[in-house]
Amino acid sequence: MQKILNILLYILLLQVSGNVGAQSKDIITDDYINGIRERYQYQVRNGLLGDCIDSLRLYLLHEEHKIKRAFLHREMAAKFLTWNKLDSSLHYFEKAIHGLGNNKAYDKEKFRIKFSIGNIHVKQKELEKGMTYYLEVLKYFEQKKDSVSIAIIYQNMGSVLSSNGNHKDAERYFLNSLEISKKIESSKSIAIGYNHLARLYINTESQDLGRSIENSLLALKHAKKSKDKLLINQIKGNLGGFYTLNDDFLNAKIYLLDAEKGFAKLDYYNEHIYKNLVRVYAYTNQVDSARYYFNKIDFDKLSESEKEHYGNLANAIQDSDKGLAYYKMMDKYKIKYDSLYRAKLNTQAVELEKKYNLLVKDNEIRKINEQYLREKVNAELLKAENLERSIETQRVQHDLEAQSLALQLSSQAEKDALERNEKLTEINNITTANLALQKQIATISVVFLVLLLLLLVGLIYQNRRRKKLNQQLATQKDKIQLLNRELNHRVKNNLAFMTSLIEMQGRRTSSQEAKEVLQESESRLKALALVHGQLFRSESDTEVNLKTYLQEVILHLKEIFVLDGKPIQFETSIVDCQINAEDAMRLGLIVNELVTNSVKHAFNDIEEPKIQVNTSLDSTGKLHLQYQDNGPLSQEPQEGQVSQTSLGLKLISLLKLQLGDRYMILCE
């Protein structure tokens, strides 16, 4: 309701200010722009960017002033950029430039828009295009001697060069930006410049943490002078990260916790703060604190590699000190790898990535390897003991042989006795050694069997645990699917109930005009109910079969729209495909409104009314919907009929806008 009142108020203001706008010709004041922004400030504050875009589209429908339309296009582009819809943002920025035309009064505005277009190309990794726009804009603001804009452009150009690995030129642009910012005494711009330098030095091959910390402290000093709370907290977060990498965990905690508190007051989420807090507490073996901040991380905002990395951290926290030690090694490799990757040092980055992946795998099989290493060490010790015994036996034998040689001069009897004694001694030694060896082999076999049994039990336990977890996940998935089906069933039933109420009210109403309005409402609700019916019967929670759905819509329309003595013949050729339920609902409403319009206006003098509804897919995958009736190609509304600005046609126009360029709607 509030949104509708804002739109009506805006239309009234347009009508009242029409003469004033005509007097001021093409000059648009800041008051006009601020007035537009105030109307959707509520949506922006609450993150309702979709509603904000819809409001701007409605303003455009009622705005005929060329320059005002250009400013509205610029506002739409800015909101799409906030929403990270880069292609849509680029489209509306270009429309804004075209709308401003050659009016010299808005040259500055046009170059600001070009600067935003350069930012979009940089976000799309089209760095060369982005730099081309930056240089064009820089030339204009240098002619105008606009120091503030020049400083900002230098900062952006430095960021592009830094991301492309050109750290030397990037540093030059950042230093030039700092020099200009100091001349104009802009504390915020100075802080941003030092912050850029701090991030540059951490991303170089040498990873100069000292210079990064030094520049971050300078950035924080000037940010506090500017009183920009968001910038202050961002710089504190960076400082905490730098101190973490420098193993200065005390200072890291101070700045990171301070930044977290500041962002909470601003209701601003920053996952880098939580990631670095997890890193600090993990490094200092404070498991409970690490787990607390780990649970605050929004995994939807992380890349796939980061999700895997922090998943390893979760396992490490459960594995006490030894698991955290392995995580520290993996984390160090990941930090170094990310830094080198940003600096485009591809060779070293690939090597570090391999080391990191090896550490991950090593962490997974660590326990098994430790058992294997213990067994191997024990085997080597046994082998060494046997070797020592063998050497000792050989030494004894040599001594005996020496004694035998010394006694060769003795009598033959003594020699015989000595030989018998030597043989008995040798047999005794061999027997003793064999008994000891058999005892050791038996002990080793028992230990090996025990270890093997423990390993087998561990594997069985892990397998059962994994099966139990998979079973729980499957049960949760079934519950979610059941709840979605129940929700769609209830929505379908509620819409059917509302349809029945409208139908009953139509039968009790004597006014023909009221009956038509109720009948149109009934058909629209029926189109919505059919989508939820399809979802209830479908295995998918978000997609419906287009052919089945449109055939049900047309069958319902055929039943409720019966002309006197002239049954309507429907001819359909609908492609059999699955589409998003919301898009199917919009297509169903469009077909409903087109059939309603044909019944009301096209078949007055037609003996055999006919309607054709066809869909097809082109080579790019875009869906084409073609609607045609055999009524007159064009006709003026008769007395008592609705005009071209009827609710149905407005609804069709709005639905086409929502469908965007994914669909082509053709009405004949």
PyMOL commands that set and color helices and strands:
alter all, ss='L'
color gray80, all
select helices_A, chain A and resi 2-16+18-23+30-39+41-45+49-62+66-82+86-100+104-123+127-144+147-163+167-183+187-202+209-226+229-245+249-265+271-283+287-294+299-301+304-318+320-342+346-364+366-406+412-508+512-537+546-560+581-601+647-662
alter helices_A, ss='H'
color red, helices_A
select strands_A, chain A and resi 543-545+569-573+578-580+610-617+623-629+663-667
alter strands_A, ss='S'
color yellow, strands_A
deselect
rebuild
show_as cartoon
